Amino acid sequence: MSRAGQPAESSDLIDVDALINAYYDLKPDPAVAAQRVAFGTSGHRGSSLSRSFNEVHILATTQAIVDYRAAQGISGPLFLGRDTHGLSLPAEHTAIEVLVANGVDVRVDSRDSWVPTPALSHAILTYNRGRDEADAGRADGIVVTPSHNPPRDGGFKYNPPHGGPADTDATGWIADRANELIEAGLEGVKRVRHADIDDSTLGEYDFREGYVADLASIIDVEAIARAGVRIGADPLGGASVEYWALIGERYGLDLTVVNPEVDPTWKFMTLDWDEKIRMDPSSPSAMASLVARRDEFDILTGNDADADRHGIVTPDAGLMNPNHFLAVAIDYLYAHREGWPQDASIGKTLVSSMIIDRVAASLGRTLLEVPVGFKWFVPGLLDGSVAFGGEESAGASFLRKDGTVWTTDKDGILLCLLAAEILAVTGKTPSQRYAELEAEFGASAYQRVDAPASPEQKAALSKLSGDAVSARELAGDPVTAKLSHAPGNGAAIGGLKVQTEFAWFAARPSGTEDVYKLYAESLKGPEHLAQVQEEARKVVAAALGS
């Protein structure tokens, strides 16, 4: 019997001391692919216990970032923050050793506390405001976080001066340079012992104050306070815990931090779908304890460890599907932000719900459909041409009330506050509004599943073109598009998407496992979705020649 959604037991918990000891004691073998530095969509991730995230990795990667900054002419301050994972503090100390030795102006949290990813993005953009791209003094940053990953993992993410996730041009260069340094036995890495660093050497920045004090420029906090919305915020043991407390106090909100505990073992979590501890606020299993309290508050919210993801729980529906909340957020914001540019697009990843397409059409707004990865929204959020960017994995951000940029990285705190604003202004919970959208546009049945694929098949899938698909129908409806590139920006999607008027599927290879991810949606219900999935597997198999 599955233990998904059940409280963690002692046997599920990591040994934090062993984890940290392995960070310093175990060395990677650069000849083993899994032990090399590799940047995914959100930085380098791994575990010290599997020799994929340890001191050597962070020494080399930090030096590579220093070298990248020099090559790009970036000489401004570097903002540095960490989340609550057990490996984050050791990795932050390692990064400081290299940054200081290289003469970088490092800005760390003035409270020596945790820094959510959106707060770091906000800090970079605040510092760079008014500076053009040619200004060498612009700031950038590093967030030490593996996001929602299990407690055994660590993560290291670089955000360039645009404040958002680094593009593959940057991450590829940094990863290659880091692996070169590891292969050279760290020759070329400068460092100074952390114990020898004088406090005055490090610059300080109050990330929490800078972020919280600015929230009134993007959220109608007065409306939330006036309506008396009872908010229960669960940081899920992550970096947002002290932010939520200050938000409630600063703006006079009826806000309770339902679990203020921070513990690197995350012993208070319920187990995710695969019986692992994972701080995923979009997972019904991981959020089970919060869903059980749905009747105690008007809105319940959850964030992952670095607060770039959101989860919304309502009394009438429990945990909302991330796609459903994105649709509601877009529907509400474009009707209630008079200061937004009238021609600003709606940004979505191409594996997000087609309900968003229907909402965009009803609003008379252009839809910008991009590949998976929040980095694709960065340019539009910066210049105001995209007012909202969201992805199916519960990550989004949007513009301030005046149409200027807020963050260029995902902001889970922001989206949780938006849920409270929607209830305060409309009198309806986001889930009640979504029910109205479904009544108007059709009921969405959506699912992502994994299917086996060899490394060769994964490589072939990532390079497929729409021409490889011969099928003219999908689950009884004519195929209207066969895509290998995103219609919004022409970028390769690293896979394939096939769609009809009422359904679609997309297949993308996994970057870490011998599987491909099959996303599918139908507006005709679960039975039709199952038919779409069955035919999708056949289409992919035929295209791969298997």
C-alpha positions, -999 to 999 in steps of 0.1 A, spaced: 0 0 0 14 34 -10 24 58 18 20 88 -4 4 116 15 12 100 49 35 117 75 72 110 72 87 84 95 122 84 111 133 59 84 125 85 57 148 112 72 183 120 61 213 120 84 222 157 82 257 153 97 265 125 72 252 147 43 274 176 53 305 154 60 301 139 25 300 174 10 335 180 23 349 144 22 337 128 -11 353 139 -43 337 137 -78 352 116 -106 350 138 -137 351 107 -158 316 97 -145 289 117 -162 266 118 -132 294 134 -111 302 163 -135 288 198 -132 256 200 -153 232 229 -154 195 221 -160 167 247 -163 174 257 -127 211 253 -121 233 225 -110 217 200 -87 228 168 -70 236 152 -36 269 149 -17 259 113 -10 261 105 -47 292 127 -53 272 149 -76 271 180 -53 300 187 -30 327 212 -22 347 205 -53 317 212 -75 310 245 -58 346 257 -58 349 250 -95 314 264 -104 319 296 -84 352 302 -101 336 295 -134 309 321 -127 337 346 -117 354 339 -150 321 342 -169 314 376 -153 349 388 -163 343 376 -199 310 394 -200 323 426 -184 302 423 -153 319 441 -124 290 451 -102 280 434 -69 269 398 -68 239 391 -46 242 357 -28 214 338 -10 206 303 2 175 283 11 169 258 40 184 226 25 211 210 46 237 215 19 229 251 12 248 267 41 281 248 34 278 256 -3 272 292 4 303 293 26 323 277 -2 310 302 -27 320 331 -5 355 317 -2 360 319 -39 341 351 -46 361 370 -19 394 356 -31 386 369 -66 377 404 -53 340 402 -61 318 426 -42 295 400 -25 262 410 -10 249 385 15 217 387 37 221 412 64 202 389 88 224 359 79 191 341 70 174 324 41 167 341 8 138 331 -15 147 331 -52 122 359 -60 137 381 -34 171 377 -50 158 384 -84 140 415 -70 173 426 -54 192 423 -87 166 443 -107 163 469 -80 200 475 -81 202 476 -119 172 499 -123 182 528 -145 214 511 -157 216 501 -193 230 468 -206 263 483 -215 269 493 -178 297 471 -165 286 479 -129 253 460 -131 247 433 -105 240 396 -108 234 368 -83 236 332 -71 209 313 -53 220 282 -34 189 260 -38 177 227 -54 142 242 -52 115 216 -43 140 186 -44 144 161 -15 164 170 16 195 151 4 199 174 -26 218 207 -31 215 232 -58 235 261 -73 218 286 -96 232 317 -114 210 347 -123 227 372 -147 220 410 -146 186 405 -161 176 389 -128 162 357 -142 174 321 -149 206 321 -170 202 310 -206 220 279 -220 247 301 -235 257 311 -200 251 279 -182 268 258 -209 299 280 -207 299 279 -169 295 241 -167 322 235 -193 346 258 -174 338 242 -140 344 207 -154 377 219 -168 387 232 -134 377 199 -117 397 179 -143 427 201 -136 426 194 -99 411 228 -92 442 246 -105 431 281 -113 405 283 -85 412 311 -60 399 308 -25 404 321 10 394 302 41 359 312 53 373 314 89 398 341 77 372 363 60 365 395 80 328 404 83 336 438 69 348 422 37 312 411 28 286 436 18 251 432 33 216 436 19 183 431 36 166 410 11 134 406 32 129 443 38 136 452 2 111 426 -11 83 430 15 83 468 15 77 468 -22 48 444 -24 22 472 -24 34 481 -58 22 448 -73 -5 434 -50 -36 452 -36 -27 445 0 -52 471 12 -81 452 -4 -69 419 13 -68 437 46 -102 454 42 -119 421 33 -104 404 62 -93 374 42 -81 347 65 -48 334 50 -29 304 62 6 304 47 28 272 49 64 278 39 69 240 39 100 245 59 115 268 33 131 302 28 98 322 28 90 315 65 102 349 79 89 367 49 53 356 55 55 367 91 66 402 81 41 404 53 12 398 77 26 423 102 35 450 77 2 451 59 -22 443 88 -33 410 72 -52 382 90 -23 359 82 -11 328 101 21 310 93 6 276 99 40 258 102 70 281 111 93 251 117 125 248 97 143 215 98 167 202 71 153 167 75 117 180 67 103 156 93 70 174 93 62 167 56 39 142 42 54 119 16 51 127 -21 37 104 -48 68 83 -49 71 81 -11 99 106 -10 101 138 10 97 166 -16 86 201 -9 63 205 -39 34 228 -33 16 216 -64 16 179 -52 -16 167 -35 5 142 -16 31 166 -4 4 191 6 -19 166 23 -15 180 58 -23 215 45 -53 203 25 -66 187 57 -69 222 72 -87 237 43 -118 247 64 -98 267 89 -89 295 64 -103 314 34 -71 308 15 -43 284 23 -10 286 5 22 266 2 57 274 -12 87 252 -20 121 256 -3 132 286 -23 96 300 -27 96 301 -65 66 278 -67 31 282 -53 3 260 -41 -33 273 -36 -58 255 -13 -94 266 -10 -122 254 12 -144 245 -17 -119 226 -39 -88 217 -18 -55 220 -37 -59 236 -71 -43 222 -102 -15 246 -111 -29 250 -146 -63 260 -132 -49 287 -110 -27 301 -138 -59 305 -159 -77 323 -131 -47 345 -124 -45 356 -160 -83 361 -163 -82 383 -132 -51 403 -137 -57 414 -173 -91 427 -162 -78 445 -130 -45 460 -139 -53 493 -157 -16 503 -157 -6 474 -178 2 480 -215 -28 472 -237 -7 452 -261 11 431 -234 10 394 -242 2 364 -220 31 341 -216 26 303 -212 48 272 -217 35 250 -245 27 222 -220 4 244 -200 -34 241 -203 -53 251 -234 -78 268 -211 -53 296 -210 -55 299 -248 -93 303 -244 -89 329 -217 -64 348 -238 -87 349 -267 -116 361 -246 -95 389 -233 -84 398 -268 -47 394 -258 -19 378 -278 -7 345 -264 31 339 -263 36 301 -262 72 292 -254 92 260 -246 95 247 -211 116 269 -189 109 303 -172 140 318 -189 119 324 -220 97 350 -203 127 371 -191 129 395 -221 92 402 -221 89 407 -184 119 431 -185 105 453 -213 68 450 -204 58 432 -236 47 402 -215 26 411 -185 23 376 -171 45 345 -176 35 311 -162 44 275 -165 25 243 -157 48 234 -127 33 261 -105 58 289 -114 48 324 -125 55 361 -122 39 393 -135 43 430 -138 38 457 -112 6 477 -112 23 504 -133 34 479 -159 71 477 -149 91 446 -141 88 430 -106 109 398 -109 122 379 -139 122 346 -119 93 327 -106 76 342 -75 56 318 -54 50 343 -26 35 367 -51 11 342 -66 -1 331 -32 -9 367 -23 -27 371 -56 -50 343 -46 -60 363 -15 -65 394 -36 -88 376 -61 -110 365 -32 -109 399 -16 -119 418 -48 -143 394 -64 -157 376 -34 -150 343 -51 -122 318 -44 -99 311 -73 -114 276 -76 -149 290 -78 -138 313 -106 -121 284 -124 -154 265 -123 -170 294 -142 -142 293 -167 -146 256 -173 -184 261 -177 -175 286 -204 -146 270 -222 -148 233 -214 -137 209 -187 -99 202 -188 -85 167 -182 -47 170 -179 -20 146 -170 18 141 -173 32 106 -173 66 91 -180 73 64 -206 105 44 -211 130 56 -237 166 46 -244 193 73 -246 192 69 -284 154 74 -285 156 104 -262 182 120 -285 161 113 -315 129 127 -298 147 159 -290 155 165 -326 122 155 -342 103 178 -366 66 179 -371 71 163 -405 80 131 -387 43 127 -376 21 112 -403 -11 110 -383 -39 133 -395 -62 126 -366 -58 124 -328 -85 108 -307 -111 113 -334 -104 150 -342 -83 165 -371 -48 174 -362 -44 212 -365 -7 216 -356 25 194 -354 51 215 -336 88 210 -329 93 247 -323 73 270 -300 49 292 -319 56 322 -296 93 326 -302 103 299 -327 126 282 -302 131 245 -304 110 227 -278 133 197 -275 105 174 -285 72 173 -302 37 187 -297 6 176 -317 -27 194 -312 -64 195 -323 -92 219 -315 -100 200 -283 -69 182 -272 -31 180 -275 -1 160 -264 36 169 -260 65 145 -257 99 156 -243 129 135 -232 139 136 -195 173 152 -188 181 128 -160 163 95 -166 158 70 -194 122 81 -200 103 107 -220 77 129 -205 42 127 -221 20 157 -214 -16 155 -226 -49 174 -222 -84 171 -234 -114 194 -231 -137 164 -236 -131 147 -203 -109 119 -187 -120 91 -212 -110 112 -241 -77 121 -224 -69 84 -220 -76 79 -258 -53 109 -266 -25 94 -244 -28 59 -260 -26 73 -295 2 97 -285 24 68 -275 18 52 -309 26 84 -327 58 89 -308 68 52 -313 62 56 -350 81 88 -353 110 72 -334 108 41 -356 103 18 -327 
